[in-house]
Amino acid sequence: LTLAQRIPMDHPARQIRALVDRALERMDAELEKLYSDTGRPSIAPERLLRATLLMILYSIRSERQLMEQMNYNLLYRWFVGLEMDDAVWDVTVFTKNRERLIAGAISQQLLESVLVEARAHDLLSEEHFTVDGTLIQAWAAARSFREKSDPPASGKGSGSKGALLLRDKVESTTDPDARLYKKATADKAVPAYQGHALSENRNGLVVAAEASEAGNAAERAAALRLLDRTVAPKQERDPEQQITLGADTLYQEEKFIEALRQREVAPHVSEYTQGGSNMGKNSLTEAERSDARRSISQRKRKLIERVFGWSKLDRGLRQVKLRGLDRVDWFYRLTIVAHNLVRMRRLIPIEALAH
């Protein structure tokens, strides 16, 4: 029996591997640029990507644990592309080769390539979207934060009107890009990043994603970037195409709502309830508030919450083990790719993946 014959034909990994292989074929030209022409033989970028996706899909906590399990797990070997008698990579070689993928923004290209397959099977809505963000706990401790040796002068901070914020005064000695942040008032501030996602409302697939430094306004700024990356400018769109964007009350902010209007995107944003402490911050007009599609967008918001729930339940996104915004952003996008693959496996018939 060959290694491939030992994997059951109905195993979920077979469908995911087929989707990954198709996406990597579309990226062949870009991956070819990552091969090194000098030095010792490098690990093929395709295998590096499959191995990292394997870590996410099977909740493997570290590269060292992955290398150990690949010594005896035939399914892992087959998924990555190793034969039974191939030597497993050294951990340090694996991590050094991974840096080439991070520098090449390969996770973003893989996300776009996977969406090509989803679009080919008519799985994506091109008009109705939902945006949200989540806190990603950094691989650093709160006690690692120290006062900066050269804090900015008063009145020249990163807050509104140049106000000095906590992030302008302190930074972590282990992960300088991490910020002390909390999503809710009652929570404890922890070293964190923020992950942002834009999902379509038909099947809940994420069409754009990125990670950023943690901050109160980061989610709204990221939402506009993701929207511009996904939706064509209004002058290039079909006049009959009506774009909608669902979101929670964190996005109920006057400048953000106005930015959506300028892009001719219907703001289906949740409003603060009357009598609450935040009363007076609602920015929707009466016509926007009474839009019949708004209630549909609010019901569809649960789809993006499932993405974050899946990513954090027992996977590496609960507390990311990489340091630095570039690495965290790369890993976050790969986690989103893994979620899309798991979702698409249920939506695309097995017969369609066999051809």
SULSUL-V545539 format. One line per field, one symbol per residue. ss: DSSP state (H for helix, E for strand, C for the rest). phi: phi as a letter, one per 20 degrees, with the letter a starting at -180 (. if undefined). psi: psi as a letter, one per 20 degrees, with the letter a starting at -180 (. if undefined). A space follows every 50 residues. Layout:
ss = ???
phi = ???
psi = ???
This chain:
ss = CCCHHHCCCCCHHHHHHHHHHHHHHHCHHHHHCCCCCCCCCCCCHHHHHH HHHHHHHCCCCCHHHHHHHHCCCHHHHHHHCCCCCCCCCCHHHHHHHHHH HHHCCHHHHHHHHHHHHHHHCCCCCCCEEEEEEEEEECCCCHHHEEECCC CCCCCCCCCHHHCCCHHHHEEECCCCCCEEECCCCCCCCEEEEEEEEEEE CCCCCEEEEEEEECCCCHHHHHHHHHHHHHCCCHHHCCCCCCEEEEECHH HCCHHHHHHHHHCCEEEEECCCCCCCCCCCCCCCCHHHHCCHHHHHHHHH HHHHHHHHHHHHHCCCCCECCCCCHHHHHHHHHHHHHHHHHHHHHHHCCH HHHCC
phi = .effffegfefgffffffffffffffegfffffefeecmfgefggfffff ffffgffdlefbfffffffffcefffffffoeefdffeffgfffffffff fffelfffffgfffffffffeledeecdcccacbedffebdffeecfffc fffgnceeeflmffdgfedcbffebfefcfbbecfffefcfbdcdcbdde efcmeedbbadbffafeffffffffffffddfggfdefgefdecceaeff eecgffffffffeldfeedfdfffnefdgoefcffffffegfffffffff fffffffffffdgbdfefbfeddnffffffffffffgffgffffgeedfg ffeed
psi = prghiipqhjphhggghgggggghhhjgghhhiippiraqprpphghggg gghggghjlphrhghghghihiohggggghjqrhjqqqqqghhghhhhhh hghjlhhghgghhhhggghhjlippjhprqqrrqpoprmqqhiipqpqhm qqqpjkajapkjqprhiihqqpihnhiqqpqqhqhirppqprrppqqoqq jgjkqpiqqqqrqpqhihggghghghghhgpqqhiiqphipopqoqraih jmpghgghhgghjlppnmpqqqqqirijpiipjqrhghhjphihhghhhi hhghhhghgghigkriigopjqqqhggggghghhhhggghggghhihpqh hhii.
